[in-house]
Amino acid sequence: MTTTGASMEAGHKMTIRTVDLDGQVLRVGKRPGHDGGPPLLIFNGIGANLELVEPFVDALDGVEVIIFDVPGAGGSPAPLLPYRLSNLCVLADKLLADLGYTGEVDVLGVSWGGALAQEFAHLYPGRCRRLVLAATSPGVLMVPGRLSVLSKMIGARRYSDPDYLRRVGADIYGGAFREDPALLEEHGQHMHPPRGRGYVYQLLATWGWSSLLWLGTLVQPTLILHGNDDPIVPVVNARILASRIRHAALHVFEDGHLFLLTRVGEVAPMVLRFLRS
């Protein structure tokens, strides 16, 4: 395993490096912490590069954060063959070991990454201490969003076509994006298109996957966060998760799918309290 390092441009707190894990190169972001608690491993949404959640990371004062671009997204090249969520969990565990983390971590998953976070907590109960699930679902048996919205999610055009994002962004993300077009402009500036077949591989990773059969076995205290105007993942999915996970608390925001960014001033303190309670 080999690692090379590079810093982001001046003014940013996160350090970016590339890590080679047995042939799979990952672009990894790491933000140091000072509160002495376990680090937070973040799993991002489908097609999303790590910069998209940087405002949220900046607001997690004191928490050490690790985040990586999933193979085929951001700066991580796509592998030759498709993968499953379980494969990504093994890769994440290898990454933690390569970075020197041998103990427990807290895990936060956003949207598609929320499914990955559930799988990680299930496969590595001794590794995952606390779990935060944001704007996510139990998988294939979820209550789906509107077909008109999901059809726009099949492809990754919104990541590469700013005009298309402006036209459909409010319908996809809901909440504050319906009222403030400037949010779409700002969000789009931080997007990097997924690499080659990477977006398709992310879709295939969750094909047929569901956590409903084993959600009740999760041992981690879990904080479930959701927006009440989420066109992609209706809020009823959060209620299903909360009813199935034994040690779960649910909080619903008056917002859409990307409340993690649009309400960062409310969400970050809530997550901090949960992680350090």
DOTORVO-104073 format. One record per residue: y, z, x of N, C-alpha, C in turn. Coordinates in pm, whole numbers, plus 50000, padded with zeros to 5 digits. Layout:
N
YZXYZXYZX/...
% end
This chain:
277
498825000050084500005000050000501255000050089/502214991550058503434990750136504634992250045/505694997750100506905000050022508104995350101/509014988350035510284984750095511394990050006/512514993950065513555000149985514864992649994/515664993749888517014988049884517814995549780/519094997249802519955004349708520644994549616/520944999249495521764991449405523194991449459/524034982649403525414981949448526114995349434/527194997049511527905009749514528325014149375/528245027149350528655032649221527485036249133/526315030949164525135034049085524375045649149/523745053649067523055065449116521575062749141/521055052049087519645049349099519365040549221/518295043649291517865035649406516705026749364/516795014049402515775004149367514935001049490/513655000249472512764996149580511644987549523/510974980249607509774973049566508564979949627/507554981549546506334988349587505154979049566/504334977449667503144969149658501934978149637/501354977349516500184985449483498954976449479/498274975449591497054967349600497284953149550/498414947249589498684933349554499614931449436/499804941549353500754940549243502094946649286/503094938149295504424942649336505174947849213/505774959549225506574965449119507974967949170/508944965249086510344968949113510564982549048/510894992349131510905006349088512305012149105/512765019249005514015026649014513745041449019/514485048449103514295062849117515675069449126/515895079449040517145086849040516815101449072/517355106749182517025120649219517565130649119/516915142049113517345152949025517585165549104/518115175649034518405188249104518105200549020/517475198848904517245210548819515885217148843/515085211248932513815217548968512665215148873/512895208048762511835205348666511025193048706/509945190448633509145178648662509965165848645/509645155348719510345142648701509995136348567/510855127248523510655120148397510295105648428/509125101448383508675087548395509035080248267/509795069348277510235061948160509505048548152/508955045648034508355032748005509315025247913/509765013547956510785006047886510194997247777/511074990847699510654982147590510174968547638/509684960447548509094947547583510154938247642/509824932247756510704922847822511894929047890/512034942347886513254948947931513194952548079/514284949848149514444954148287515034968248290/514824975048399515164989348406516664992148390/517524982348422518964984648408519394987248264/518604982548168518994983848027519054998347981/518315007248045518355021348005519145029848104/519845023348197520575030948298521635040248238/522375036248131523325045748072522655058548023/521465057247968520725068947923520275077448041/519785070848146519365078048266520535085748327/521705079348333522885086048389523255098548311/522955098648182523315110148097522315121648107/521165119248169520155129948184520485138148308/521515145748300522045152948415521005162548473/520735160848602519835169848672518385165948674/517975156748587516555153048577516235141848675/515185143648752514695132948837513995122548750/514295109748772513795099048686513095088248769/511955083748719511245072148775511075061948665/511405049448694511225038648597510855026148675/510025017548616509665005148685509644993548587/509914981748640509774969548561508294966448546/507844965448422506444962048395506154948248453/504954945748506504644932548561505024921148466/505854912148518506324900948437507674903248375/508224915348386509554918548332510474922348448/511774919748431512734923348534512384917248668/512264925648770511984920748904510544922148948/509634925548856508214926648890507484913748853/506884907048948506184894448916504994896748825/504704886648743503554887448652502254885748730/501204892848693499914890848757499284877748711/498204873848775497544861348738496874862348601/496334874248570495564875948447496254885948354/496024884848223496584894548129496044908548157/496684918448097496294932248116496354939547982/495774951447979495854960147862496754972147896/497104979847795497914991847819497205001447914/495905002347902495155011347990495295007248136/495334994048163495534989348300496894993548353/497914992848267499254996948309499325011948335/498565019748259498535034248282497945037448418/496875030548454496285032348586497295028548694/498005017548671499015013048766500135023348780/500575029148667501625039248671501175051648747/499925055648728499405067148800499345064348950/498955052148987498955048249128500355048449186/501315043849106502705043649152503185057849180/502915066949088503335080849107502745086549237/501465083849258500815088849380501445082549504/501755069549497502345062549611503735068049643/504455072449541505785078049561505755092949599/504545098549602504405112449645504365122749535/504215118349410504145127749297502675130849268/502275142949298500885146949278500685155949157/501785161349104501685170748992502015164348859/502435172948766502745168448631504075161048627/504185151948531505445145248501505645145648350/506885144648309507185142148168507285127148148/507005122648027506945108248000507775105047877/508595094547887509385089647775509105074747759/508775070647636508505056647608509405051347499/509965039347521510885033047426510225020847364/510125020547230509625008847157508225005047208/508074992947265506784988847323506324999147426/507275004247504506935014347603506475027347542/506785029647413506285041447346504785040847325/504265028847301502805027247294502175030247429/502805025147535502305027747670502355042747702/503405049447657503525063847680502425071547608/502115067547485501025074047412499705072247486/499455060047533498205057347605498135065547734/499265066647805499285074447929498995089147901/499605094547797499365108547762497905110747723/497305100747659495905101647617494955100847736/495225091647829494325089647942494525099848054/495745105148065496065114548173496685127348117/495925135048040496485147347981496905157548086/496245157548201496615166848306497815162348386/498195149848372499315144048445500595144548362/500435143148229501585142448139501825156148076/502975162248106503285175648057503915175247918/504995167647904505695166047776505905151247749/506035147947619506075134147576507265131947483/508025121347509509135117347422508875103047376/508845100847245508575087747187509805083147110/510395072047151511625067147091511405053347029/511705052246899511685039246829510345032146846/509245039546826507935033546850506995036046733/505725031946749504775032146639503375035146692/502395037046602501015039046646500255026246674/500945014746680500275002446720499994992846607/498854986146614498564974946525498524979246378/498244991846352498184996846214499535002446168/500584999046239501925003646203502384997146073/503415003246013504114996845902505084986845965/504894973845945505674963946020507104962645970/507944957346059509304953846022509314941045940/510514936745904510634924545824510164912445903/509484903245835508954891345902510064883245967/511234882545903512344874945959512794880746092/512634893746110513004900246235511904898546338/510664900946297509534900046391509374885946446/509704875846366509594862046414510554859446529/511674866546531512634865146641512194872946764/511244882146747510764890246858509604883746932/508964873746872507794867446933508154861147066/509304854547071509764848547195510794857247264/511094853747390512034861747470513404854947480/513724846147384514954838347393516194846947400/516174858547334517354867047333517724871947472/516764871947565517034876347700517714865547785/517564853047746518064842047829519184833947765/519434835847635520414827847563521454837147498/522614839147563523624848247509524104844547369/524254831447342524694827247209523674831047102/522394829547135521334833247041521344848347017/521544856047124521614870647110522754874647018/523904868047032525044871146947524754868246800/523964857646776523664853846637522644863046572/521644867446648520534874646587520494889446625/521294893646721521194907346773521354918146668/522344916346579522564926546477521384927646382/520774916246347519614916346258518394922646325/518274920746456517114926146529517264941146551/518424945346600518574959046645519124968446539/519854963246440520364971546332521354982046378/521604991746293522455003146327523834999146373/524285005046485525635002846535525884988346573/524834980946604525004966846643525464958246525/525274963046404525744955646287527264956146276/527854966746328529274969046307530134966146429/529534965646547530314964246670529734953146756/530264940746744529774929446826529914931946976/530844940347016531034943047158529814949747220/529064956947139527834963247191526834952847236/526734941847159525824930947197526254924447327/527564922447343528074916447466527724925147587/527944938047573527654947047684526164947747713/525364948547607523904949147624523394936547693/523904924947650523454912347707523774910747854/524854917047899525254915848039524244922148134/523444931448084522474938448169521054932948155/520884922548075519564916948052519164907148163/517904908048205517314898148293516114892148222/516034878848208514924872748134513574876448194/512554879048110511204881748161510704870248246/509804873148338509304863348433508094855748379/508224842448367507104833848333506314838648214/505034841048238504124845048130504174860048103/505104867148169505144881648158505344886648017/506224880147939506484884647802505234883047716/504544871847735503304869447660502264879947696/502174883347824501214893547867501524907147805/502814910347790503164922947726502754922947579/502934911647512502474910647373500954912347365/500234905847455498774906447454498264920547487/499044928047566498604941347607498404950647488/499164948447382499054957147264498264950647150/497724938747175496964931747070495734939947031/495684943946904494544951846855494594966546892/495634970846963495714984747009496244993746898/495655005546885496155015746792495845029546847/496765038746825496565052546869496145061846756/496035056546635495805065146520494505073246530/493485067546592492195074346598492215086746687/493145087146784493135098446878494475105746889/495445102446807496735109446815496585124546799/495655128546715495455142746690494895150346809/494435143046911493885149647029494935151847139/496125146147122497155147847225497545162647234/497625167647356497895181847378499355184447414/500095173747444501465175447493502435178847379/503365188247401504505189347309505235175947307/505555171247187506065157547172507345157547089/508345150547140509595148547067509635133847021/509745131846890509765118446833511175115546782/511755104746831513115100846797513105087046732/513915085346627513905072446559515245070346488/515565057646462516735054146384516345050646242/517195054146146516855051546006517135037145964/517785029346052518055015146026517455006846138/516145007846155515435000846261514684988946201/515194976646217514524965046157513204961646224/513014965746349511804962246423510664971846390/510954984846397509954995246372510505004546264/510145002346139510665010846031510385025746058/511285034146011511245048446042509975055145990/509315049345891508075055345841507035056645951/507095048046053506145049046164506345061846244/507595066046258507875078746326507295090446248/507375089546117506835100346033505305100846043/504685089146057503235088846076502875095446209/503595091946315503335098146445503495113346437/504575117746373504835132146364503755139446284/503185132646186502145139046104500805139646175/500595131146275499295130446342499245138246474/500395139546541500425146646669500635161446642/499785169646698499745183846661501025191246696/501585188746813502755196246859503955186946864/504345181746749505405171646743506585176546663/507775172546707509015174546633509675160946617/510235158446499510835145446467512325147146442/513115137846499514545137346470514925122846439/515595120646326515995107246283517515106146293/517975095446359519395092846377519875082646274/521145083546242521775073546156522145061546243/521155053546278521375042446370520165033046368/520175023346460519135013246463518135015146575/517565003946622516475004246718516915009346855/518155006746894518625010247028519525022547028/519215032246943520015044446938520035051847070/519025049547154518975055947285520215052547367/520795040847341521985036347412523255038547330/523205035547201524415036547119524785050947087/523815060047093524085074247066523665082847185/523905077547304523445084447425524035098447435/525255100447386525875113647392525165124047308/524415119747206523635128947124522185129747171/521635118147209520215117547242519915124547374/520705121947478520415127547610520385142847609/521365149847549521285164547545520055169547470/519675162347363518505166347286517235165147371/517135154147446515975152247533515975162647645/517135165447702517235175547807516765189247757/517215193147638516805206047583515285206547566/514725195547517513275195147495512515196047627/512945188647726512225188447854512315201747926/513435208747909513655221047986513525233647901/513065232447776512905244147691511735252647740/
% end
